[in-house]
Amino acid sequence: MAADIKYAGNLAGYSVLVTGGGTGIGTGCAIELAADGAAVTICGRRVAVLEAAAESIASLAGFGGSVQFVTGDVTVEEEVAAIVAKALEPTGKLNGCIANAGGGGMLFGYQDMDLHEFQRVLTLNVVGTMLCLKHTLPHMIQAGGGSFIGMSSLAGHITHPWFGAYPVSKAGIEAMMCNAADENGPDNVRFNAIRPGFVATELMEGIPRDGEVYDSYISNTPLGDVAQPRDIGRLARFLISAESRWITGQCINVDGGHSLRRGPDFSSFKA
């Protein structure tokens, strides 16, 4: 992690919700927000994981930044409403949301697709993001504006054979962000999507670093490495802040240039 990152307290007084904030990219985003002064609420389904993440985030907070956590499932509307209510507690308002909670599934060709698995991934990624948007938007409007970030992927616009519902769901998130940006510009609420490539998270630990799948990522990445969660968090911090006030409806790659070439080859993992 680069040691020359300078924070200026640009998010002091902001209140931001980060779903899926207990691990990986979510934690990386929360660290960056709290380090620049935001009151961050992270959510997830496992208390022990959230507690550990909150401790790590708090240790790096600056400019009055803070962190709290709440458990909940983003695919259950009543729980999303409760999560958002918790996020309002630190300041009484909500300035941003990073809808990071999501995931993939089993690898299938479409002729072998399991319907329930396909629907599960779509529900987690697309419906989960929509419910977060639905319940945070009124509070951002009330605050005079805000910034919502949907977590897409390299897979949202570069083919990932055998990934089933995952690329479909990420493309859906991108379409949602663009439509929401068009609808809510008059209320000064901005919507953008981030497209990470390979990020060194717990989710990607199942890919052997000496195998052909990992090699297919590296060989197709001009910068020749993989991202760290805070690399994604730094773009999220910028998109939440007023510095990005004229950016909305965009889908931005943070992938070391991977999108210039082709997606990974997961043929060896196919079910």
N, C-alpha and C positions, 0 to 999 in steps of 0.2 A: 504494500500500500504506500503510495507516494506520500512523502513527508512534507511536501511544500504546499499542500492545500490550505488556503487561507479563508476563514469564514468571517463574515462581517455583521452577523446578526440580522440579516435581511428578512428572516422569518420570525423575529421576536414579536410576540403577540398573536401569532397565527395559531390556529387549532386545526390539526390535520388527522384524518383517519387513515390508517394503513391496514388493509385486510391481509390475512396471511402473513402477519408481521412477526411471527415467532421464529421463522427460519429463512434462510437464503436471501432472495432478492428483497422480500418484505422487510427483513431485519436491516439489510443494507440501506434501503430507502429510509427507514425510521431513524437510523443512526445519522444519516446526512441531514435530515430535517431537524432533529433535536440538536445537533451540533451547531446549526445556524439559528437556533432560538425558538423553534416551534414547540408547542405543547402537543405531543404525539400520542394518539391512542392506537395501540395495536390489538388485533383480534385474531383468534384462531380457535381450535377445538381442544387443545391440550394445555391444561393449566401449568404443568411443570415446564413445558417448552416455553410458554409465554413468560413465566417468571424468570427463567434464565436469560431470555432475550431482553427483557426489560432491564435487568441488572446490567447487561452489557451496554445497552443504549444509554442508560442513565449515566454510566461512567464516562461517556464521551459527549454528553450534552453541554451546551454553552449558551451564553447570552440569555440565560433564564429559561432555556429549553427544558422540557420534562417529558416523562413517559408514564403512561398508565396502560393497563391491559384489561381486556374483557373477553370472555369465551362466547362463542356463538358460531352458527353455521350459516354461511352466506346464501345458501339455497332455501332457507326457511324465512319467509317474509317477517314473521313476528320476531324472530331472533335478530334479523337485520335492523328492524326498528329499535330494538333494545340496544344494539351495538351503537347505533347513531346517537341515541339518547345519552349513552355513556360518553361519547366523544364530545358532546356539548358541555360536559361538566367543567373542564378546566377554565374556559373563558366565557361560556354562555353563547358561543357562536361556532360556526364551522366555516373555515376558509378553503379547505381542500380535502380531496379523497384520492387515495391511490388504491384502486381495486385490483389488488395483486393476487388474492386467493384464487387458486385454480389448479389444474393438473392435467395429466395425460391419461393414457389407458393402455390396454393391451394392443399389440401390433397385429393387425389383420389386413388382408386384401379385402376389397369390397365384396367379392363373391363369398367370403367366409365371415362377413361381419356379424358380430353379435349385437343384436338390436338393443338390448338393455345396456350394454357397455357403451354403445354409441350415444344413447340418450343420456346416460350418466355424465359423460364428459361434456356434452352440450349443456346440460343443466348446470353443472358446476361452473363452467367458464362463461357461458353466455347469460344464463338466467341469473347466476350469482352476481355478475357485473351489473345487469339491468336492475336488480333489486337494490344494490348499493347506490346506483345512480338515482333511482326513484326516491329513496329516502334521504339522500344527502342534498339533492338539488334544492328543495325548498329552503333549507337552512343557508345554503350558499347565496341564494337570491336575497334572502333576508339580510345577509351580511353585506350586501352591496356588490357581490361578485365573488368569484372563486375559481378554482381550477380542479378539474377531475381528470385523472389519468387512468386509462384502461391498459392492462398489461397484455400486450399481444406477444408476438414471437417472430423470429425469422420464418417460422412455419406459416405465419399468416399470409405470406406473399411469395415464398419460395417453396417449391414442391418438396414434400417429405414423404416419399412412398412408404406405405404400410402404416402410417400414423392415424388412419381412420378419422375419427371425429375431431382430433386435436387441431389440424390445420383449418378445418371448417369452422371450428369454434373461435379460433383466433382471428380469422377473416371476419367473422360475425362481430367480434368486439370492435374491430377497426371500423366497420360500417356503422356500428352504433355510435362510436365517438364522432364520426363525421356528421351524422344526422343530428346528434345532440348539439354539436357545435353550431350547426346552422340554425337550429331551433332556438337556442338560448343565448346567442350573441347579444340580443338587445338587453338581456339581464346581466351582461358582463360576466357570464360564467363560461369559462373556456374548457374545451374537451380535446385531449390529445391521447395518442397511444404510443407506447414504447415497444420496440421490437428487439428484445435481447436475442443474441445468438447463444452459443454454449457459455454457460456461467457455472463456475465451480461452486455448486450447491450440493446439499444432501441428496437432492433428487437425481443428480447426475453421477453420483458415486458408483452406481451400478454399471457404468461404462468403463471397462478396463483401460487403463492408460497405455497398455502395451498391445492393444487390439486394433483391428481394422476399422471399427466404427469411430473410435477416437482419432485415428489417423485421417479418416475422411473429413473430420471437422478441421483438423490442423492444416491439412493440405489445401483446403478450400478457404482458408482465412489468411488474407494478405499479411496481417500483423503476426501471424504464426504462433498464437497463444490462445488462451481462453480468458474470459472476463472474470472479475471478482464481483460479488454482489454490490459493493459500493460504487463500482463503475456505473451500474444502472441507477443507483441512488443519486448520483451526482446530476444526472439529467433530470431525474424526478424533482430534485431540490430546485433546479432552475425553472422547471415548468410550473411548479407550485408558486414560485416567487413572482413579484411584480416585474422583475426583469424580463419575463416572457409575456408581458401584457398583450403583445400583438401577435401571438402565436396561438392559433386554435385550428382544430380540424386536421391536424397533422399526425402522421404515423412515422416515427423517427427510429432509425436503426442504431443500435449500440451493439455491434457485432464484430468489431475488428476488421470490417470489410468483407465478411463472409457473404453478404448478399450480392457481392459483385460476381460471384462464381455460382456454385450450386449447393443444394442441400446435402445433408449427410446420408450415408448409405447404411441403413439399418437392416439390410437383408438377412444378416446372420442372426438377428433377434426375432425375426418374424415368427408368429405363432403357427 
